[in-house]
Amino acid sequence: MFGKLIRKIGEMDGARPGAPATRLVRKAVTACMPILFTRLFYGNNRGVRMWGGKRACLTLSWDCDLPEDLAAAPRLLDMLRERGMRTCFACVGSWIERDPGLHRRMLAEGHEILNHSQTHPSNAILHPRRRFNHLSAGEQEGEIRACHETCRRLLGCEPLGFRTPHFGNAHTDAVDGILARLGYRYSSSRHALRTPAFGAPYEARPGLVEFPLAFDPREPFQVFETWRCFRAPGARADEDGFFDAFRLLLDLAVETNSYVNLYFDPMDVVRFRDFARFLDCVRERAGGILLARYADLLAKGEGGHA
């Protein structure tokens, strides 16, 4: 019963985000029962599958959207290397051109690179005028193709996956068609609540897997991310509260056999007084959580479940 209700709420939020009924449901859930709602959401995965013999699965990724992210990335890479963690970086073609050596280091240290478009519309520096979903289909494809070629030419890699700039409502079904036509294997661009598999990977269309982004257990209608919590207009920075929500997501994943897909901006994490505790929290749960890149999960055949 709860699974059908939560799926209905997710469908409502995705299809009619501005409708009065949707706004009312959002306010009620966020004010009265956000953590219970999150627990019920992930509870639909209990007993469905194991993850490489472990109870849960986690993917960590980082969006390198701005020069400040590139400046922060070496310190982040140091922290990941010290802990033997392999993660994913969503990279913008224009920034790869600016610093190919940094991006080669990501690959050399075992991290996966996603195509994040060539200029990241509406990037304040590179492409400020229009969001990705306001571009024509031809312009969207051009952005994806250009970044792919940049990765091939400068890094010697051809990405398997794509993350839509600003993801969420900026990602449309039309983008899936472009990705499938270009031979991409996955996207990681949707809000988990608005997808059919309760946060788990699933086939958005034949041959194209979606790895949905996890939501904030304190605000289930918002993706769990550092920009919204620390830099967005009106944000109230609370590193300890953010860490508690992070830890709760990991514990719920173990409890319910779930997949959690989290992303952060490198510029934010190096500003934390103690971001190392986030990574150590993952390492402490290594007995129950599989830390896997998107490509690892594709290789294991994780996807296509709904």
N, C-alpha and C positions, 0 to 999 in steps of 0.2 A: 504493500500500500504506500509506504513512504517513498519507495523508489519511483512510483508513478507520479506522485505529487511533486517530488523534487524535479523530475524530468519536465513536468508541466511548467513549473516555475522557471526553469532554465529556458524552455522554448518561448515562454512569454517575454522573458527579459531580452532574448535575442531578437525576436520578431517585432516587439512593440516597446522598446526601451523608454520612450517618452510618454506612453499612455498613462492616464491617471491611475488605473488599476495596477499597472506595473510599478509605478512609483510608490503606491501604498504598500504593496507587498514588500518591496525593497526596504522601506522604512520600518515596517513591522518586524521583519526578520532581523535586520541589523540592530534594532533597538532592544529586542526581547530575547532572541535566541540564536545569535550568530554561531556560537561554538557548537550548540546542539545541532543546528542545521548542518554544519560542516561534518560533524560526526555521523549524522544520518546519511549524508551524501556519500561519504566514503564507505559507510557500512554496507552499501550495495555490492562492494567488491569482495566482501568476506567469503573466503573459501573458493573463490572462482579460479584462482591460479596461484602458483608460486613463481618466484623470479630467480632463476638460476639456483634453485634450492633455498633461497632466502624468502623472508616473509613479505618484503616490500622492495620497491625500486625507486631510485632517485636519479634525476638528471639535473645537473647544475650547468647553467649557461650564463653568458655575459654579453651584453649588447655594447659594442664599441661604436657609438653614434657620433661622438664629438672628440675634438683634440684632447680635451681633459681626460677622456677615457683611455686614449693612447698613452698619455703621460702616466696614468696610474697603472696601466697593464703590466709593466715589468715587476712592480712590487707584488701585484696579485699573482703573477706567474711564479715568483719566488715562493710565495706562501703555498701554492699548489704543489710545486716541485718538492718542497720540504716534506710534504705529507703523501707524496706519491699518488696524487689525484689527477685523473684525466677527465676533462670537462669539455665544454663546447663554447665557441666564440662566434657570435653573429657579427659579421664584418662588412663594412661599407667599402665598395670598390675604390672610391676616391681617397679614402684614408689608407687603404692598402698601397696605393700608388705613392702616397706621401712617405710611408715607412714600411717598405716590404720586409726589411730585416726583422722587425718586431713580429710580423705575422708569420714569417718563416720560423721564428722561435716557437710560436704557438704550436705549429705542426711538428717541429722537431721534438718537443716535449710531450707529444702524444695527445694534444688537444685536437678537437674537430672544428673545422671552419664551416659556418653556414653562410650562404648568400643572403645579404641583408640589403640588397640593391646597390646601384652604383652611387647614387647621391642622397639616398634616404629622404625622399620627400615627406614631410615638409621640414627638412633640416634648416635651422636658422642660418647656417653658413653656406651650405652647398645648394640648397633648393628650397628657399623659404616660401614660395608663393602658393603651392598647392600640395594637399595631402595625397598619399599614394592612391587612395580610392577615388580621387577626383581626376586622375589621369585617364586618358583613353586606354583601351586595351592594348593598342600598339605601343603607347608610351610605357605602360607597365611592363610589357614584354621586353622592350628596349632596355629598361633599367635592370631587369634580371639578366638578360643576355650580356650586357656590358660588364656587370660585376663578375659573371661567370668567366668571361674572357680575361678579365683582370687577374682572377685567381689562377687561371690556367697559365697565363703568360708570365706572371711575376712570381708565383708560388709553386707552380708545377702541380697544382691540385685542381680537381674539378668537383665542386661541392655536390653532395647528394640532396641537400635540404635547403629550405628557404624560410626566412622569417620576414613577414610583411612589416615595413616600417610602421610603428605605432600599433601593430597587430589589431586585435579586437575588431571593432567595426570597420577598420581600414582594410581588413582582409575579407574578400568576397569569394563566392563560389567561382566567379570568372577567373580569379587568380589560380584556383586549383586546376582549371582547364589549361591555363598557360603552362603551369608547372608540369602537368602530365605530358603535354605536347613536347616540352623541352627535355623530357626524360628524367625529371626529378623524382626522387623516391619518397620524399616527405616534406611536410610543412610543420612549423611549430608557431602558430599564429592565432589560435583561438582560445578564448576563455573557457576553462574546463566546465563551468556550470552550463554553458550553452551547447554542450556536446552530448552524444548519446551514451557514452561508455563510462560515465562517472569518473572522469579524469584519466582513464586508461587510453593508450594508443588505439586508434581505430582507422579503418579505411574511409577517408573522405570521398574517395572515388576509386574505382579499380586501379590498383597499382600505386596509389598515393596515400601514404599513412599520415595522419595528423597526430602530433604529440601536443595535447592541449596544455596551456599554462595554468598552474594552480592558482586558486584564489586565496585571499586573506581570510583566515578563520574569524577575524574580528569584524570584517566587512565582506561577506561572501560575494557581493556583486562587483568587487574590485579585484583585479589581478594582484597577487602578492609581489610587490616590486619596490625598489628603493626610491625611484623618482617620485612616485605618488606619495610615499610616506615622508620623504625628507626634502624634496625640492619643489613640488607642485605648489601653486598658489594656495595659501591657507594650511599647508602641511605643518604638522606639529611633530618635530623630530623627537623620537623616544626610542633610543637604541635598545634599551632593556626590554621594552614592550615588544619591539620588532623581533628581538631574539626569542622571547617567550613564544611568540606566534610561530616562528620558524621551528622551534623545538616541538611545539604541539603538532605541527603538520607532520614531522617525522614520526612522532609517536603514534599518531592516528594511522599513518601509512602502515606501520608495523602491525598495529592492532587489527587492521582491516584488509591486509594483503593488497594494498593500493600502490599505484604509481603516482609520484609527485614530481612535477616538472617546474623548476624554479629558475628565474633569471634575475640578474642584478646588473647595475651599471658600475663598471670598474671605478669611475671617479668617486662614487659614493662609498664603496666598501673600504677604500683606503683612507677615507676620512673618519671612519668609525674609530673609536678609541680602542676597540678590541674586536676586529672582525675575525681574528684567528679562532675565537671560541665557536663561531659558526662552523668552520671547517672541522674543528676538533669534535664538535657535537656529532657531525656526520661520521667521523672516524670511530668515535666511541660506540656507534650503532652498527659498525661494519658486520657484526655477526648476524644481524637481522635485515640489513638493507643492502641491496646491490646498487652500487654507484656505477651508472652506465651512460655512455654517450649514445646519441640517437643512432649512429651507425652500428654500435654494438647491438642494440635492440633489434634493428632491422636484420642483422646477421643471424640473430637468434629466432627470427620469425615472429617477434612481438609486434603485433599490429593486426588490423583487420577484425578486431573484436568490437562488437557493439551491443 
